[in-house]
Amino acid sequence: MGFVKRFVLVVVNMIGELWMGFYRRNSDYYDHQTSESKSKIGYYAFIIGATVATVGIVGWMYNRIYS
């Protein structure tokens, strides 16, 4: 459950940064959320998954609003 909570928090914060773009969250926030990864592969999978989810959600929102 903690993994899902951290993943959702990272995705929501990345969406906010990508959508609004006027504030920058300190990178230490993201390092703290991904610090419990068991391996490098898990860390990279977490980051790639969060990035793909974020870009997908923002792209979908952009299409719904501006198309």
matplotlib code that plots the C-alpha trace (Angstrom):
import matplotlib.pyplot as plt

x = [0.0, 2.9, 4.3, 1.0, 0.7, 4.2, 3.5, 0.3, 2.0, 4.8, 2.5, 0.2, 3.1, 4.6, 1.2, 1.1, 4.6, 4.0, 0.5, 1.1, 4.9, 5.2, 6.7, 9.5, 9.5, 12.8, 14.3, 14.8, 11.0, 11.2, 14.4, 12.6, 9.6, 11.8, 14.3, 12.7, 13.4, 15.0, 17.2, 18.3, 15.8, 13.0, 14.0, 14.1, 10.8, 9.2, 10.5, 9.7, 6.2, 5.5, 6.7, 4.6, 1.6, 2.1, 2.6, -0.4, -2.7, -1.5, -1.9, -5.4, -6.3, -4.9, -6.9, -10.1, -9.8, -8.3, -9.6]
y = [0.0, 2.4, 1.8, 2.8, 5.8, 7.0, 6.3, 8.3, 11.2, 11.4, 11.2, 13.9, 16.2, 15.6, 16.4, 19.7, 20.6, 19.7, 21.3, 24.5, 24.9, 27.9, 26.2, 23.7, 21.1, 20.4, 17.1, 15.9, 15.3, 12.8, 11.2, 10.7, 9.0, 6.6, 5.9, 2.6, 0.9, -2.5, -2.4, -0.1, -1.8, -1.1, 2.5, 2.9, 1.1, 3.4, 6.5, 5.3, 4.2, 7.5, 9.5, 7.4, 7.8, 11.6, 12.2, 10.1, 11.8, 15.3, 14.5, 13.1, 16.3, 18.5, 16.7, 16.9, 20.6, 22.0, 19.7]
z = [0.0, 0.7, -2.7, -4.4, -2.1, -3.0, -6.7, -6.7, -4.9, -7.3, -10.3, -8.9, -8.2, -11.6, -13.2, -11.3, -12.4, -16.0, -16.2, -14.4, -14.7, -12.5, -9.5, -9.0, -6.3, -4.8, -6.3, -2.7, -2.6, -5.4, -4.0, -0.6, -2.4, -4.3, -1.5, -0.5, -3.8, -3.3, -6.4, -9.3, -11.6, -9.2, -8.9, -12.7, -13.1, -10.6, -12.3, -15.8, -14.7, -13.0, -16.1, -18.5, -16.3, -15.9, -19.6, -20.5, -18.0, -19.0, -22.7, -22.1, -20.1, -22.8, -25.5, -23.5, -22.8, -25.9, -28.7]

ax = plt.figure().add_subplot(projection="3d")
ax.plot(x, y, z, "-o")
ax.set_aspect("equal")
plt.show()
